[in-house]
Amino acid sequence: MVKRYLFTSESVTEGHPDKVCDQVSDAILDEFLRGDPDSRVAVETITTTDFVGIVGEVTSKVSFDIEQLIRKTIAGIGYNDPNLKFDSDSCDIMIKLDTQSADISQGVTANENKEQGAGDQGMMFGYATNETEELMPLPILLAHKLTKKLADVRKSGELSWVRPDGKSQVSVRYEDDKPKQLEAIVISTQHSPDISHEEITKQITEHVIKPICGKLWNDDIKIHVNPTGKFEIGGPHGDAGLTGRKIIVDTYGGMGKHGGGALSGKDPSKVDRSACYMCRYVAKNIVAAGLADRCEIHVAYAIGVAKPVSLMVDTFGTNKISENEIENLVNKHFDMRPGAIIKQLDLKKPIYQKTAAYGHFGRNEPEFRWENTDKADLLRKESGI
């Protein structure tokens, strides 16, 4: 019997209030790393109408005008109009940053007698599937492409009435765990008051949805554009935002598991971030090597301890060799200690603001070294498949 089901994932634009916070947190992180690659940064951002708040812990050799950077980041997203009730020039900004706890630092910092330990306890996951060229699940991949297209048509002026806040949602029909067709697409976009709902639907369908769907387009797709009928009030004026509140959007759209730790605003000593990137790197190389059609890597750490307390490989029954053999290859060719992860993926560089919208995975950005499949040939050769 054929196994059939629908799977849905969502994405949000860079102007969504939670994503504004992620980008501000990562912009601050990048600036500290630019001046001091060994900076320890854990920055959380909150935003609402005409307000941005920054709290967290930072230990770094550099200092800079954080408020100016925040305003620049907000303007770059597109909030530079006072009519939106949140703009880069006039919003109030409050900053409260302390240094990293000495108790944490002593467990994390490497020295001549001790290698770098994990910045926290917890479990992290990485996922890959061969259902798309990017080795990502189709629903989240399309959802990200739709929100990115929304931003592109806004910034280019192609659709001048589009405003920064927006969401997408994609439902895909699967048969025997393989995507077969698009079932439904939801687009919600903030807009100016001088356009009708009918015209919004028409233009979004023609300028955003159809170009992204390409060959996957069919006339039976259920399309919902601004289903409430009106979306003029948006961004931080419409809803408060927080760093780290879109962790499923950031990763695999719900298709893979998640350990619960947010990514943005954290330097790579925090395994919440760096180990998630490493797990994606491992899973992607396993799938790229043809050892499995789908793969999920699960790793866990104790704070201050370098070696993971556990590592598991799950291929969902799609493995071409035994999972024990795959796990042995992972242990042989991938070093999951925090210091080694940082070195392997070159994570002490200011690369993080780019991750903070449209997903951390499945994007062929040169800085995203966790997307490389440079070990696939080696794994394939040693597996003997």
C-alpha positions, 0 to 999 in steps of 0.5 A: 500500500502506498503511504500518502500524506501532506507535509507543511512548512513555513518561512517568514521574511526578513521584516517579520518582527522575530526575524528583525530580532535575529538579524540585529542579534547576528549583526552585533555578533558579526561586528564583535567577531570582525574585531575580535574572533575570540569574542564570546557573544550571547545577545538577545533582541526584543522589539515592539512598536517604536522600540528595540531592546538588547540584553545579553553577555559579551566578552570581547577586546573590541567596542563599537557604536552598537546603537548605530549598528542596530539602526543601520540593520533596521534600515537595511531590512526596510523599516525606514518609514515613520508611517510603519510605526517602527523605523530606524531613525526614530525607534527607542533603543535600550542596551544592557550587556554584561560579560560572560559568566566566569563559571561558564568561561572556565569550562569553555576556554581552551588553555595549555592543559585543557581543550575547548569544552562545549559552551552548554549542555544540550542536544543538536540535530542535522538533517539532509534528504535527496528529494531536492538538489540542495538536499533539503526538504521541499516544503521548507526550501520552497517556503524560503524561496517564496519569502526571499522573492517577496523581499526581492520584488519589494526592494527592486520596486517591482511590487512597490506596495509590498511592505517588509513583513510577510510569511509563506507556507507550503504544503506538499503531497508525499507518496512513500516519503517522496514529494509528488506535487504541491498541494497548497501555498499561503502567502501573507504580505504586509501592504500599503493601503492603496491596493485591493485584495483582489489585485494583491492576490493577482500580483503575488500569484504572477510575480512571486508564486508562479516564478518560484514554483516553476515546473512544479506549478499546477492549476490545482494548487490551493492559493491563499494570499492574505487570507484575512483580507487585509495586512496593513499593520505589520512588523514590530508595530503589529506583533512583538519580536524576539530572537530565536522564536523561529527555530523551525523556520531556521532549520528544516521546517519541522521535517527533522528534529530540533533540540530546542536551542536557538541559533542567532545571537550566539558565537560558535563556542555555543554548540546550540549553533556550531554543532547544529551546523556540523550535524547538517554538514555530516548528514549532507555528506552522507546523503551526497555520498549515496549512503542513504536517501535521508539522514539525521545526525543527533549529538549531545554535549555536557557543558565544559566537556569537549567530547560529545556524550552521545552521537546517533545516525538515523537514516529512516530505513533508507541506508545502503549500508548498515547504520553502524557502518555509517556511524563508524565512518562519521566517528572516523572522518568528522571531529565533533569536538567544539574546537574542531568544529569551529576550525573545520567550518571556519566559524570565527568569521563575521558570517552570521547576519546572512544566516538570520533570514531565509534559513541557515541550511540549503543555501549555497553561500560561500561562507556556509561551509556546513553546506559543503559536500567535500567528504562525500567522495571519501565516504562513498569510497570507504563504504564500498557502495 
